[in-house]
Amino acid sequence: MSVTKAKKAELISAYKTTDTDNGGSAAAQVAVLTERIRNLTEHMKANHKDNHSKRGLLLMVNRRKKLLAYIKKRNAAEYEELIKKLGLRK
């Protein structure tokens, strides 16, 4: 199941950094990617031979990893808060 427009808008509004942020900030992108990764992980549990989806999942995980590294480099406190809110491990 993919992330619906309503769920995406809800995530962006919860994790936006400024009032004019429409999902472009790294924190909002990480939140949306995390939701997509969780949904795709559930799909992969039932369809473990789906190599096309597996590749997409790996690409999303790596993109999230890069964004988190960027946030950590800019502001370590913001990084710690974000991973705690999203329930991610370091």
C-alpha positions as CSV (number, residue, x, y, z in Angstrom):
1,M,0.0,0.0,0.0
2,S,1.4,3.4,-1.0
3,V,1.3,6.6,1.0
4,T,-1.9,8.5,0.3
5,K,-1.9,12.2,-0.4
6,A,-3.6,12.8,3.0
7,K,-1.0,10.8,4.9
8,K,1.8,12.6,3.0
9,A,0.3,16.0,3.8
10,E,-0.1,15.0,7.4
11,L,3.6,13.9,7.7
12,I,4.8,17.1,5.9
13,S,2.8,19.3,8.3
14,A,4.2,17.5,11.3
15,Y,7.8,17.6,10.3
16,K,8.1,20.8,8.3
17,T,10.8,23.2,9.5
18,T,9.2,26.5,8.5
19,D,5.7,27.8,7.8
20,T,6.4,28.0,4.0
21,D,7.8,24.4,3.9
22,N,5.9,22.3,1.5
23,G,7.8,19.1,2.0
24,G,11.2,20.2,0.6
25,S,13.1,20.2,3.9
26,A,15.3,17.2,4.7
27,A,13.3,16.4,7.8
28,A,10.0,16.2,5.9
29,Q,11.5,14.1,3.2
30,V,12.9,11.7,5.7
31,A,9.5,11.4,7.4
32,V,7.8,10.6,4.1
33,L,10.5,8.2,3.0
34,T,10.2,6.4,6.4
35,E,6.5,5.9,5.9
36,R,7.1,4.5,2.3
37,I,9.9,2.2,3.6
38,R,7.6,0.8,6.3
39,N,4.8,0.1,3.8
40,L,7.2,-1.5,1.3
41,T,8.8,-3.6,4.1
42,E,5.4,-5.1,4.9
43,H,4.9,-5.9,1.1
44,M,8.4,-7.5,1.0
45,K,7.5,-9.8,4.0
46,A,4.7,-11.3,1.9
47,N,6.4,-11.1,-1.5
48,H,10.1,-11.9,-0.8
49,K,10.8,-12.7,-4.4
50,D,9.7,-9.3,-5.7
51,N,13.1,-8.1,-6.9
52,H,11.8,-4.9,-8.5
53,S,10.3,-3.8,-5.2
54,K,13.4,-4.9,-3.3
55,R,15.5,-2.6,-5.5
56,G,13.1,0.3,-4.9
57,L,13.3,-0.3,-1.2
58,L,17.1,-0.3,-1.1
59,L,17.1,3.0,-3.1
60,M,14.7,4.6,-0.6
61,V,16.7,3.4,2.4
62,N,19.9,4.8,0.9
63,R,18.3,8.1,0.1
64,R,17.0,8.4,3.6
65,K,20.5,7.5,4.9
66,K,22.0,10.3,2.9
67,L,19.4,12.8,4.1
68,L,19.9,11.8,7.7
69,A,23.7,12.2,7.3
70,Y,23.1,15.7,5.9
71,I,20.8,16.6,8.9
72,K,23.4,15.2,11.3
73,K,26.2,17.2,9.8
74,R,24.2,20.5,9.9
75,N,22.5,20.1,13.3
76,A,23.2,17.1,15.6
77,A,20.4,18.0,18.0
78,E,17.8,18.2,15.2
79,Y,19.1,14.8,14.0
80,E,18.7,13.2,17.5
81,E,15.2,14.6,17.8
82,L,14.1,13.4,14.4
83,I,15.3,9.8,14.7
84,K,13.6,9.7,18.2
85,K,10.3,10.9,16.8
86,L,10.4,8.5,13.8
87,G,11.6,5.6,15.9
88,L,14.8,5.0,13.9
89,R,18.0,3.6,15.2
90,K,21.3,5.4,14.7
